[in-house]
Amino acid sequence: MFKKSLFSCFFLLFAATPVIAATYVVDSVHSQVHFSVPHLMMFKVRGNFNSFNGSIEVDRASKTLSGAQAEIEAASVNTNNQKRDEHLRSADFFDAANHPQITFVSKRINGNGKDITMVGDLTIRGVTREVVLTGSYLGETPDPWGNMRTGFEARGQIDRRDFGLTWNKALETGGFVVGDQVEIGIEVAAVEQK
């Protein structure tokens, strides 16, 4: 009877102890934030952001994320075309002078392994909308410098007009210069915070 009671006490104590997620800081050198958008109704313009930071919370036991946040410098947009990038930084698009940061903060995360759904608030040009990303937790590994690293990748789609990015021009043959649906993607490598 005593052994059973003692076992029950240990079980309750263990069950009541919350699982503490490990915090990882995004390694921007080994990470990417990119997008693509239809252009001239014939092909897609692809681009990325060169400057960003963030962190993710990893639940090692269930092999998933419990939280994520990111800050992206809007002026760091890069589509390999200087004139286009200057236009994207202007008030027609990101208005980087008045809204220098694009931010994301997760609200809910479901699933684990290669089947994760992350719902969060994305803010562009001061406008916040809820977005859904689907992705994969890529596990953990030690690096040669004594750090623990983890990886996460995700995809999603937004309508740029929801964030006030409404500039466009009609084409003589019908349609518009810039499409409205933007595909976004991230590949994150992150280092455990010590």
N, C-alpha and C positions, 0 to 999 in steps of 0.2 A: 504493500500500500504506500509506504514511504517513498520507494523508488518511483512508483507511478506518479505520485504527487510532485516529486522533484523534477522528473522528466517534463511534466506538464508546465511547471514554472519556467524551466529553461526554454521550452517551445514557445510559450507566450512572450517571453522576453525577446527571443529572437524574432518572432513574427512582428512584434511591435516596433522593432528597430527599422527606421526608414533606410532604403537603399540610397546611398549618396552617389550622385552622378559625378563623373570626372569631367572637369572643365578643360577644354582644348582651345587654344588660340590659333586662329587661321594663319597659315603660312602663305602669304600672298605670292611669294616667289614660285610656289608649287601649286597654285590654285588659279582658277579662271572663273570669270563672270562674263558671259557672252549672250548675244541675242542675234536674231535674224528677222527681217521684215520684208515683205514683198515690195518690189520696186519696178515701176513702169509695166506692171502686170506680166512681166516676162521672166524675171529672175529675182533672187533674194540678195539684199545687202546684208552682210554679216559684220558684226563688230563686237568689241569687248570694252571693258573698263580696265584701265591700267593701275588704278589706285583704289584700294578698298581694305577694310579690316573687319574682324568679327570674331565670334566665338561660338562653340557648340558644346552642349552638355551631352555626354555619352553615358548611357546605362549599360555597363558592361555585361551584366547578368542576362539581360533580355536582348542584347545586341541591337540596340536602337538608340535614337536620339530622344532626349527629354526636353531639349530647348535649343534655340539658335537665334542669333541676331547678327546683323551686318550693317555696315555703313560704307557707302560707295561714293566716291567723289565724282559728281556729274561731269565736271570739266575734263575728266580723264578719259572720256569716250574716244574710241579709236576705231575708225572704219577703213584706215589706210588711204584716206583721201582728205587732205587738209581743208579744202573748201567745204566739203560736206560736214566734217567734224566741227568746223566753226559755226555752221548753220545749226547743227544739233545742240551746240552750247548756247545758242541765242534764245531770245524770248519766244521764237516760233516753236521751239521744242522744250529742252530741259530748263531753259532760263537759269543757267548755272550761276550767274552773278547774284541772283536773288534767292535761289534755292540750291545751294552748293552740294547738298548731300541727298542721296537716295538711301532710304533706310528700309530694313526688313526686321520684323520681330515676330517670332513664332507664337502661336496661341494654343494650338492643339497638334499633337503628333500621334498617329496611329500606325500600327504594324511594326515589323522589324525585318532585319536582314535585307533582302532585295525587294521588299514590298512595303515601303514606307510612304505614308501620305502626311504631308505637313501643311497645315493651314496657318496663315499668318497675315500680318498687316504690312503692306508695301506702301511706302510713301514716296511719291514723285511730284515735284513742283508744289509741295505743300499739301497735296491731295492724298488721302489715305484710303486704300481699298483692300478688302480681304482677297487674298489669292490662294490658290491651291497648287502645291508642288508635289510631284511624285518622284521617289528616288530610292536609293540603295545605301545602306550602311556597309562600308567596305572593310570593316574590321580594324584591328590594331596591330602595330608592329614596332619593335624597338629600332631606332636608327643607329648609325655608327658613332654618334656623339653622346649616347647615353640618354636620349629622350625617347618617350613613347609617342608614337604618331598614330593618327586615325584618319579615315577618309570617308567622304560622303559625296554623292552626286545626285542631282535632281534636275527635273525639267518642268516647265509649265508654260502657260500661254495667257497673255493679257490683251485687252483691247486698249490701245494707247489713248483713245478718246476719253476713257474713264478717268484719266489722270490729267486732262487738259491739254494733251498733245494733239491738237486738232488741225494743225497746218496741213494744207494739201493744195494741189493744182489739178484741174481737170485736163485730161488728154483729148486731143482732137478726135481720136478714134474711139473715144469712150473710156470710162474708168478714170483712175487717178494715179498720180505719180507715186504716192506712198500708200501701201496697204495699212489696214487698221489692226490686224492681228499680229502680235509680236510674240515670237517664240523665245523663251528665255531658258538659260541653262547655267548650272554651276558645277564645278568640280573642285572640291575642297580637300586640301591636305592640312591637317592641324596638329599642333604640338601640345602635349599635356602641360598645363600650367602647374608649376611647382610651388 
